Amino acid sequence: MDDHTKAVARISAQVFSFYQDKTPFRLYHGSTNSTKSRKVDPSRMVDTSTLNHVLNVNVESKTCLVEPNVSMDQLVDAILPHGLVPPVVMEFPGITVGGGFAGTAGESSGFRYGFFGESVNWIEIVLANGETVTASPREREDLFEGSFGTLGVTTLLELRLIDAKRYVELTYHSVTSTEEALATMKNACHADAGNDYVDGILFAPDRGVIITGRLTDDLLADTKVQRLSRAQDPWFYLHAEAMITGDPAGEPMKEATELRDYLFRYDRGAFWTGKYAFDYFLVPFNSVTRYLLDYFMHTRVMYHALHASGHTKKYLIQDLLLPEHNAEAFVEFVGKELGTWPLWLCPFVVNGGLALHPKLALEKEAEAGRKNSEGKEEDAGDGEKKTFINVGVWGPGATNYDRFVDQNRRLERKVRELGGIKWLYAQAYYTEDEFREIYDQKWYEGLREKYFTTHLPTVFEKVRVDLSPASEVETTSWSGWVRSAAWNTWPVSGLYGVYKTLIGRDYLLAK
């Protein structure tokens, strides 16, 4: 803890210095799993990259003390030897504890445990005036409940843990429509109490799979154990599709995988978005090329290349949270208007309020429950009243940048119409007025006054997208025009992204 205390003191002194001059600053974490393009001025930066340690694991209380830049794979590797695991582990190894807490992240255990932040007991945070305090659901609750990292610098978190098992027993349920997918998912979440994990993939309007998982140490003798993390192993989404394709009778298929492999099953290929890199470079997409290019197909490397190439302005990368009964309408909208497949489905239970207090139907739905065709309140269980579906929309957007922006804005409008919200780790195309209509700005501005952050960037300033032309290259001069033309010529920007991964520290760490 001595090193931690010294690091926090350094950060506190630096933050206080900025506060005296009312200088806005940004944080440097060392890496990112956000798709927002962002440049950091070194003279206005607080470096928190050294806060990357698991400081303590308490087996008796089933808790651990973790610094915010601890990645998911580092966290799991430190805790599993103690027979424990976090209740919610995000699917990309490079996502950090602090990022997951600030960004309201979650995964396939979210139907049972909610979002990642709900397993956090308390946080240590350096306020914008340099003061170091703690916050929890019982102490400084308004500071704890979330503002996307804009009210201070989180420096330590205590997480609750659960008992781990060696394997996850998986069952693949084939479905032939969105309606069937959601019904199967609902049954897996509410009627089958034995499930620990539930998510789904829609490959097309009439073809999908719901995948349920149970933690276990004991397998039947004939149970196949499928590995998912080695270069020779299949990408999980392809494997899931093969599992339902290989059974013409449509009966659920069973197998098992090791717990760590399951938790990071979508790392290789970043779900299915890695395939778009093969398409871009005109490389055949098969088991041989995936094996040969495996180093490039892990999410740490892919995020590095995505930012370096500027392709965040070419791909739809959005996660949207819909009330359970409106998820089907949203999927139909995406399929009809955008033609984006596959889509990821993941159920979440929402306990209490959400970060920034969105002023939408979402929280009302959680409290009120659904009404039947006669207008009477349905007597559903609490779980049903509070269940929402995350729809992951990830794929190529329009090649014309104005059309690309319009696609994203249409997605945002449809989510609002259906009473949902979007995750703000991704590109946000809201106007400031729209953002103020969605989130409780009066409450938020009150917190900024209370916690001395009026000189710092707001959430909107942090998440809004820069709607300048897609090229980052200056074009006011002849030489600038030439550079812009070259940058926008296939495959220059993509090759530059690959180059940056080869020379960058993130690539070497992943390798």
DAFEN-V861308 format. One record per pair of residues at least 24 apart in sequence whose ideal C-beta (glycine too) atoms are under 10 Angstrom apart, sorted by the first residue. I is the first residue (numbers start at 1). GAP is how many residues later the second one is. Records with the same first field share a line. If there is no record, write none. Layout:
I=GAP ; GAP
//
This chain:
1=52 ; 54 ; 55 ; 64 ; 155
3=47 ; 48 ; 50 ; 52 ; 64
4=46 ; 47 ; 49 ; 51 ; 61 ; 63 ; 120 ; 151 ; 152
5=127 ; 150
6=44
7=40 ; 41 ; 43 ; 44 ; 46 ; 60 ; 148 ; 149
8=40 ; 43 ; 59 ; 116 ; 117 ; 118 ; 124 ; 145 ; 147 ; 148
9=117 ; 121 ; 123
10=36 ; 37 ; 38 ; 40
11=35 ; 36 ; 37 ; 39 ; 40 ; 115 ; 119 ; 121 ; 142 ; 144
12=34 ; 114 ; 115 ; 117 ; 118 ; 119 ; 120 ; 141 ; 143
13=113 ; 117
14=31 ; 32 ; 33 ; 34 ; 112 ; 116 ; 139
15=31 ; 111 ; 112 ; 113 ; 114 ; 115 ; 116 ; 117 ; 137 ; 138 ; 437 ; 441
16=110 ; 111 ; 112 ; 113 ; 114 ; 115
17=29 ; 113
18=26 ; 27 ; 28 ; 110 ; 111 ; 112 ; 437 ; 438
19=108 ; 109 ; 110 ; 111 ; 112 ; 433 ; 434 ; 436 ; 437
20=109 ; 110
21=434
22=106 ; 430 ; 432 ; 433 ; 434
23=432 ; 433
24=104 ; 429 ; 431 ; 432 ; 433 ; 437
25=103 ; 128 ; 430 ; 431 ; 432
26=430 ; 431 ; 436
27=41 ; 42 ; 71 ; 122 ; 126 ; 127
29=39 ; 40 ; 67 ; 69 ; 70 ; 120
30=39 ; 41 ; 66 ; 475 ; 476 ; 479
31=38 ; 40 ; 63 ; 64 ; 65 ; 68 ; 269 ; 272 ; 273 ; 473 ; 474 ; 475 ; 478
32=62 ; 63 ; 64 ; 67 ; 271 ; 272 ; 274 ; 275 ; 393 ; 474
33=38 ; 39 ; 57 ; 59 ; 60 ; 61 ; 62 ; 63 ; 66 ; 67 ; 70 ; 72 ; 237 ; 266 ; 267 ; 270 ; 392
34=61 ; 65 ; 69 ; 269 ; 273 ; 278 ; 283 ; 390 ; 391 ; 392 ; 393 ; 428 ; 429
35=268 ; 271 ; 272 ; 276 ; 277 ; 278 ; 280 ; 282 ; 283 ; 359 ; 390 ; 391 ; 392 ; 430
36=271 ; 276 ; 281 ; 388 ; 389 ; 390 ; 391 ; 392 ; 426 ; 427 ; 428 ; 429 ; 430
37=269 ; 270 ; 273 ; 275 ; 276 ; 390 ; 428 ; 429 ; 435
38=269 ; 424 ; 428
39=433
46=80 ; 107
48=50 ; 78 ; 105 ; 106 ; 107
51=45 ; 46 ; 47 ; 102 ; 103 ; 104 ; 105
52=44 ; 45 ; 46
53=25 ; 103
54=24 ; 25 ; 43 ; 105
55=101 ; 103
56=102
57=24 ; 25 ; 27 ; 102 ; 104
58=24 ; 26 ; 100 ; 103
59=24 ; 25 ; 102
61=60 ; 97 ; 99 ; 100
62=97 ; 98 ; 99 ; 100 ; 101
63=56 ; 58 ; 95 ; 96 ; 97 ; 98
64=33 ; 93 ; 94 ; 95 ; 96 ; 97
65=56 ; 59 ; 91 ; 92 ; 93 ; 94
66=30 ; 31 ; 32 ; 35 ; 54 ; 90 ; 91 ; 92 ; 93
67=29 ; 30 ; 31 ; 57 ; 87 ; 88 ; 89 ; 90
68=28 ; 29 ; 30 ; 31 ; 32 ; 33 ; 34 ; 55 ; 56 ; 57 ; 81 ; 85 ; 86 ; 87 ; 88 ; 89
69=27 ; 28 ; 29 ; 30 ; 85 ; 86
70=26 ; 27 ; 28 ; 87 ; 89
71=24 ; 25 ; 26 ; 28 ; 29 ; 229 ; 438
72=24 ; 25 ; 27 ; 28 ; 33 ; 35 ; 44 ; 191 ; 192 ; 195
73=187 ; 190 ; 191 ; 194 ; 227
75=25 ; 84
76=88 ; 183 ; 184 ; 187 ; 188
77=183
79=80 ; 82 ; 85
80=84 ; 86 ; 179 ; 180 ; 183
81=83
82=79 ; 82
83=78 ; 80 ; 81 ; 82 ; 83
84=75 ; 76 ; 77 ; 78 ; 79 ; 80
85=24 ; 76 ; 77 ; 78 ; 79 ; 80 ; 130 ; 174 ; 175 ; 178
86=27 ; 30 ; 33 ; 34 ; 73 ; 74 ; 75 ; 76 ; 78 ; 177
87=25 ; 26 ; 27 ; 29 ; 31 ; 32 ; 72 ; 73 ; 74 ; 75 ; 109
88=24 ; 25 ; 26 ; 27 ; 28 ; 29 ; 30 ; 31 ; 71 ; 74 ; 175 ; 260
89=27 ; 30 ; 108 ; 170 ; 171 ; 173 ; 174 ; 175
90=26 ; 173 ; 174 ; 176
91=108 ; 145 ; 171 ; 172 ; 173 ; 174 ; 175 ; 176 ; 179 ; 180 ; 208 ; 253 ; 255
92=172 ; 174 ; 175 ; 178 ; 179 ; 206 ; 207 ; 208 ; 210 ; 211
93=136 ; 167 ; 170 ; 171 ; 174 ; 205 ; 206 ; 207 ; 417
94=170 ; 173 ; 204 ; 205 ; 206 ; 207 ; 208 ; 209 ; 210 ; 412 ; 415 ; 416
95=204 ; 205 ; 330
97=57 ; 59 ; 60 ; 62
98=25 ; 51 ; 55 ; 56 ; 57 ; 58 ; 59
99=50 ; 55 ; 326
100=57 ; 325
101=43 ; 45 ; 48 ; 53 ; 56 ; 58
102=44 ; 45 ; 46 ; 47 ; 48 ; 49 ; 52 ; 253 ; 322 ; 323
103=43 ; 45 ; 46 ; 216 ; 252 ; 320 ; 321 ; 322 ; 323
104=42 ; 44 ; 217 ; 244 ; 250 ; 251 ; 252 ; 317 ; 319 ; 320 ; 321
105=214 ; 318 ; 320
106=213 ; 215 ; 240 ; 241 ; 242 ; 243 ; 284 ; 317
107=90 ; 92 ; 156 ; 159 ; 239 ; 241 ; 283
108=60 ; 87 ; 88 ; 89 ; 90 ; 91 ; 92 ; 103 ; 104 ; 105 ; 154 ; 155 ; 157 ; 158 ; 236 ; 237 ; 238 ; 239 ; 240 ; 282
109=53 ; 86 ; 87 ; 88 ; 89 ; 90 ; 104 ; 106 ; 154 ; 237 ; 239
110=79 ; 87 ; 88 ; 89 ; 236 ; 237 ; 238 ; 239 ; 240 ; 277 ; 278 ; 280
111=74 ; 75 ; 77 ; 78 ; 79 ; 84 ; 85 ; 86 ; 87 ; 88 ; 235 ; 236 ; 237 ; 238 ; 272 ; 275 ; 276 ; 277 ; 278
112=50 ; 77 ; 81 ; 83 ; 84 ; 85 ; 86 ; 235 ; 236 ; 237 ; 271
113=47 ; 49 ; 83 ; 235 ; 236 ; 238
114=234 ; 235 ; 236 ; 237 ; 238 ; 272
115=31 ; 206 ; 233 ; 234 ; 235 ; 236 ; 239 ; 240
116=43
117=27 ; 28 ; 29 ; 40 ; 42 ; 238
118=42 ; 231 ; 232 ; 233 ; 234
119=38 ; 39 ; 40 ; 41 ; 42 ; 43
120=24 ; 34 ; 37 ; 38 ; 39 ; 40
121=36 ; 37 ; 38 ; 39
122=34 ; 35 ; 36 ; 37
123=29 ; 31 ; 32 ; 33 ; 34 ; 35
124=28 ; 29 ; 30 ; 31 ; 32 ; 33 ; 34
125=24 ; 26 ; 27 ; 28 ; 29 ; 30 ; 31 ; 32 ; 326
126=26 ; 27 ; 28 ; 29
127=24 ; 25 ; 26 ; 323 ; 324 ; 325 ; 326
128=24 ; 25 ; 320 ; 323 ; 324 ; 325 ; 326 ; 327 ; 328
129=322 ; 323 ; 324
130=322
131=320 ; 321
132=24
133=318
134=24
135=316
137=215
140=310 ; 311
142=301 ; 302 ; 304 ; 305 ; 308 ; 309
143=304 ; 307 ; 308
145=207 ; 208 ; 209 ; 210 ; 211 ; 212 ; 302
146=207 ; 208 ; 209 ; 210 ; 211
147=208 ; 209 ; 292 ; 296 ; 297 ; 300 ; 301 ; 304 ; 306 ; 311 ; 312 ; 315
148=207 ; 208 ; 276 ; 277 ; 310 ; 311 ; 312 ; 314 ; 315
149=310 ; 313
150=206 ; 294 ; 297 ; 298 ; 301 ; 303 ; 306 ; 307 ; 308 ; 309 ; 310 ; 311 ; 312 ; 313
151=293 ; 296 ; 297 ; 299 ; 300 ; 301 ; 302 ; 305 ; 308
152=299 ; 300 ; 301 ; 304
162=34 ; 53
163=52
164=51 ; 53 ; 95 ; 96
165=31 ; 49 ; 50 ; 51 ; 52 ; 53 ; 93 ; 94
166=49 ; 50 ; 51 ; 52 ; 53 ; 59 ; 90 ; 92 ; 93 ; 94
167=46 ; 47 ; 48 ; 49 ; 50 ; 51 ; 52 ; 56 ; 58 ; 88 ; 89 ; 90 ; 91 ; 92 ; 94 ; 95
168=28 ; 29 ; 43 ; 44 ; 45 ; 46 ; 47 ; 48 ; 87 ; 88 ; 89 ; 90 ; 91 ; 92 ; 93 ; 94 ; 95 ; 97
169=25 ; 26 ; 27 ; 43 ; 44 ; 45 ; 46 ; 47 ; 49 ; 50 ; 51 ; 54 ; 56 ; 85 ; 86 ; 87 ; 88 ; 93
170=27 ; 41 ; 42 ; 43 ; 44 ; 53 ; 56 ; 69 ; 70 ; 73 ; 82 ; 83 ; 84 ; 85 ; 86 ; 87 ; 92 ; 95
171=24 ; 38 ; 39 ; 40 ; 41 ; 42 ; 43 ; 72 ; 81 ; 82 ; 83 ; 84
172=28 ; 29 ; 37 ; 38 ; 39 ; 40 ; 67 ; 68 ; 69 ; 70 ; 71 ; 72 ; 74 ; 75 ; 79 ; 80 ; 81 ; 82 ; 83
173=27 ; 35 ; 36 ; 37 ; 38 ; 39 ; 70 ; 71 ; 77 ; 78 ; 79 ; 80
174=33 ; 34 ; 35 ; 36 ; 67 ; 69 ; 70 ; 71 ; 73 ; 74 ; 75 ; 76 ; 77 ; 78 ; 79
175=25 ; 26 ; 27 ; 31 ; 32 ; 33 ; 34 ; 35 ; 69 ; 75
176=28 ; 29 ; 30 ; 31 ; 32 ; 74
177=25 ; 28 ; 29 ; 30 ; 31 ; 151 ; 154
178=24 ; 27 ; 28 ; 30 ; 149 ; 150 ; 151 ; 152 ; 153 ; 154 ; 157 ; 165 ; 167
179=149 ; 152 ; 153
180=26 ; 28 ; 30
181=26 ; 27 ; 28 ; 29 ; 146 ; 147 ; 150 ; 162 ; 164 ; 208
182=28 ; 142 ; 143 ; 145 ; 146 ; 149 ; 163 ; 165 ; 207
183=27 ; 145
184=24 ; 25 ; 26 ; 28 ; 68
185=25 ; 26 ; 27 ; 139 ; 142 ; 160 ; 161 ; 162 ; 202 ; 204
186=24 ; 138 ; 139 ; 161 ; 197 ; 198 ; 201 ; 203
187=25
188=24 ; 25 ; 159
189=135 ; 158 ; 159 ; 160 ; 194 ; 195 ; 198
190=157 ; 159 ; 190 ; 191 ; 193 ; 194 ; 197
196=66
197=65 ; 66 ; 149
198=147 ; 148 ; 149
199=41 ; 66 ; 67 ; 145 ; 146 ; 147 ; 148 ; 191 ; 193
200=40 ; 142 ; 143 ; 144 ; 145 ; 146 ; 147 ; 189
201=35 ; 36 ; 39 ; 40 ; 43 ; 65 ; 70 ; 71 ; 140 ; 141 ; 142 ; 143 ; 144 ; 145 ; 191
202=129 ; 132 ; 133 ; 139 ; 140 ; 141 ; 142 ; 143 ; 189
203=34 ; 37 ; 38 ; 41 ; 42 ; 69 ; 138 ; 139 ; 140
204=131 ; 137 ; 138 ; 139
205=126 ; 127 ; 130 ; 131 ; 136 ; 138
207=34 ; 37 ; 38 ; 134 ; 135
208=32 ; 33 ; 36 ; 123 ; 133 ; 134 ; 135 ; 137
209=28 ; 31 ; 32 ; 34 ; 35 ; 36 ; 43 ; 44 ; 133 ; 136
210=30 ; 34 ; 42 ; 135 ; 137
211=25 ; 29 ; 32 ; 33 ; 41 ; 51 ; 54 ; 134
212=40 ; 42
213=43 ; 44 ; 46 ; 49 ; 52
214=42
215=44 ; 47
216=40 ; 43
219=35 ; 36 ; 37
220=34 ; 36
222=32
223=31 ; 32 ; 33
224=29 ; 30 ; 31 ; 32 ; 33
225=30 ; 31 ; 32 ; 33 ; 36
226=29 ; 30 ; 31 ; 32 ; 35 ; 36 ; 39
227=30 ; 31 ; 34
228=29 ; 30 ; 32 ; 33 ; 34 ; 35 ; 36 ; 37 ; 38 ; 39 ; 40
229=28 ; 29 ; 31 ; 32 ; 33 ; 34 ; 35 ; 36 ; 38 ; 39 ; 69
230=31 ; 38 ; 61 ; 64
231=37 ; 59 ; 60 ; 61 ; 62 ; 63 ; 64 ; 66
232=55 ; 58 ; 59 ; 62
233=24 ; 28 ; 32 ; 35 ; 54 ; 57 ; 58 ; 61
234=34 ; 35 ; 53 ; 56
235=30 ; 31 ; 32 ; 33 ; 34 ; 35 ; 36 ; 37 ; 39 ; 40 ; 52 ; 55 ; 59 ; 62
236=25 ; 26 ; 28 ; 29 ; 30 ; 31 ; 32 ; 33 ; 35 ; 36
237=28 ; 29 ; 31 ; 32 ; 34 ; 35 ; 36 ; 37 ; 38 ; 105 ; 107
238=31 ; 34 ; 37 ; 47 ; 49 ; 52
239=26
240=25 ; 102
241=31 ; 101
264=34 ; 35
266=33 ; 78 ; 126
267=30 ; 31 ; 32 ; 33 ; 35 ; 243
268=26 ; 29 ; 30 ; 31 ; 34
269=25 ; 28 ; 29 ; 30 ; 33
270=27 ; 28 ; 29 ; 30 ; 31 ; 32 ; 33 ; 36 ; 47 ; 124
271=28 ; 71 ; 73 ; 121 ; 123
272=69 ; 70 ; 72 ; 120 ; 122 ; 123
273=24 ; 26 ; 29 ; 33 ; 42 ; 44 ; 119 ; 121 ; 122 ; 123
274=24 ; 25 ; 27 ; 28
275=120
276=35 ; 38 ; 39 ; 118 ; 119 ; 120
277=25 ; 28 ; 29 ; 32 ; 34 ; 217 ; 220 ; 221
279=117
280=29 ; 31 ; 34 ; 116 ; 210 ; 211 ; 213 ; 214 ; 217
281=209 ; 210 ; 213 ; 214 ; 217
282=208 ; 209
295=206 ; 207 ; 212 ; 215 ; 216
296=201 ; 202 ; 205 ; 206 ; 211 ; 214 ; 215
298=208 ; 209 ; 212 ; 213
299=211
300=201 ; 204 ; 206 ; 207 ; 209 ; 210 ; 211
301=196 ; 197 ; 199 ; 200 ; 201 ; 203 ; 205 ; 206 ; 207 ; 208 ; 209 ; 210
302=195 ; 199 ; 208
303=198 ; 203
304=193 ; 194 ; 196 ; 197 ; 198 ; 200 ; 201 ; 202 ; 203 ; 206
305=189 ; 190 ; 191 ; 192 ; 193 ; 194 ; 195 ; 196 ; 197 ; 199 ; 201 ; 202
306=191 ; 195
307=190 ; 193
308=185 ; 186 ; 188 ; 189 ; 190 ; 191 ; 192 ; 193 ; 196
309=178 ; 182 ; 183 ; 184 ; 185 ; 186 ; 187 ; 188 ; 189 ; 190 ; 191 ; 192
310=160 ; 161 ; 162 ; 163 ; 177 ; 178 ; 183 ; 184 ; 186 ; 187
311=85 ; 86 ; 159 ; 182 ; 183 ; 186
312=114 ; 115 ; 153 ; 158
313=84 ; 88 ; 91 ; 92 ; 114 ; 152 ; 153 ; 154 ; 155 ; 156 ; 157 ; 158 ; 159
314=82 ; 83 ; 84 ; 85 ; 87 ; 90 ; 156 ; 179 ; 180
315=79 ; 80 ; 81 ; 82 ; 89 ; 112
316=24 ; 77 ; 78 ; 79 ; 80 ; 81 ; 82 ; 88 ; 91 ; 92 ; 95 ; 110 ; 111
317=75 ; 76 ; 77 ; 78 ; 80 ; 91 ; 108 ; 109 ; 110
318=73 ; 74 ; 75 ; 76 ; 77 ; 89 ; 90 ; 93 ; 94 ; 97 ; 104 ; 105 ; 107 ; 108 ; 109 ; 110 ; 111
319=25 ; 27 ; 71 ; 72 ; 73 ; 74 ; 75 ; 102 ; 103 ; 104 ; 105 ; 106 ; 107
320=68 ; 69 ; 70 ; 71 ; 72 ; 73 ; 91 ; 92 ; 94 ; 95 ; 98 ; 100 ; 101 ; 102 ; 103 ; 106
321=25 ; 27 ; 29 ; 33 ; 37 ; 41 ; 67 ; 68 ; 69 ; 70 ; 94 ; 98 ; 99 ; 100 ; 101 ; 102
322=40 ; 43 ; 66 ; 67 ; 68 ; 69 ; 92 ; 93 ; 96 ; 97 ; 98 ; 99 ; 100
323=27 ; 37 ; 38 ; 39 ; 41 ; 42 ; 43 ; 47 ; 62 ; 63 ; 64 ; 65 ; 66 ; 95 ; 96 ; 97
324=24 ; 41 ; 46 ; 60 ; 61 ; 62 ; 63 ; 64 ; 65
325=40 ; 45 ; 59 ; 62 ; 63 ; 64 ; 93 ; 94
326=35 ; 36 ; 39 ; 62 ; 63 ; 88 ; 89 ; 91 ; 92 ; 93 ; 94
327=60 ; 61 ; 62 ; 63 ; 64 ; 91 ; 93
328=61 ; 90
329=85 ; 88 ; 89
330=59 ; 61 ; 63 ; 81 ; 84 ; 85 ; 87 ; 88 ; 90
331=58 ; 60 ; 62
333=58 ; 77 ; 78 ; 81 ; 82 ; 84 ; 85
334=57 ; 59 ; 61 ; 76 ; 77 ; 80
337=70 ; 73 ; 74 ; 77
338=55 ; 57 ; 58 ; 59 ; 60 ; 69 ; 72 ; 73
339=56
340=52 ; 53 ; 54 ; 55 ; 56 ; 57 ; 67 ; 71
341=52 ; 54
342=50 ; 51 ; 52 ; 53
343=48 ; 49 ; 50 ; 51 ; 52
344=46 ; 47 ; 48 ; 49 ; 50
345=44 ; 45 ; 46 ; 47
346=42 ; 43 ; 44 ; 45 ; 46
347=36 ; 40 ; 41 ; 42 ; 43
348=38 ; 39 ; 40 ; 41 ; 42
349=33 ; 34 ; 35 ; 36 ; 37 ; 38 ; 39
350=35 ; 36 ; 37 ; 38
351=31 ; 35
352=34
353=87
354=34 ; 67 ; 85
355=66 ; 69 ; 84 ; 89 ; 104
356=65 ; 68 ; 79 ; 82 ; 83 ; 84 ; 85 ; 87 ; 88 ; 91 ; 103
357=81 ; 82 ; 83 ; 84 ; 85 ; 86 ; 87
358=58 ; 61 ; 62 ; 63 ; 64 ; 79 ; 80 ; 81 ; 82
359=77 ; 78 ; 79 ; 80 ; 81 ; 82 ; 84
360=55 ; 56 ; 57 ; 58 ; 59 ; 60 ; 61 ; 77 ; 78 ; 79
361=55 ; 56 ; 57 ; 58 ; 59 ; 60
362=26 ; 53 ; 54 ; 56 ; 57 ; 58 ; 59
363=56 ; 58
364=55
365=54 ; 55
388=31 ; 32 ; 33
389=31
390=30 ; 32 ; 33
391=24 ; 29 ; 31
392=31
393=29 ; 33
394=32
399=71
400=70
401=66 ; 67 ; 68 ; 69 ; 70
402=65 ; 67 ; 68
404=25 ; 66
405=24 ; 60 ; 62 ; 65
408=57
409=25
412=26
422=41
423=40
424=35 ; 36 ; 38 ; 39 ; 40
425=38
426=37 ; 39
427=36 ; 37 ; 38 ; 39
428=31 ; 32 ; 34 ; 35 ; 36 ; 37
429=35 ; 36 ; 38
430=30 ; 33 ; 34 ; 35
431=29 ; 33
432=26 ; 28 ; 29 ; 32
434=26
435=24 ; 25 ; 28 ; 29
436=24
//
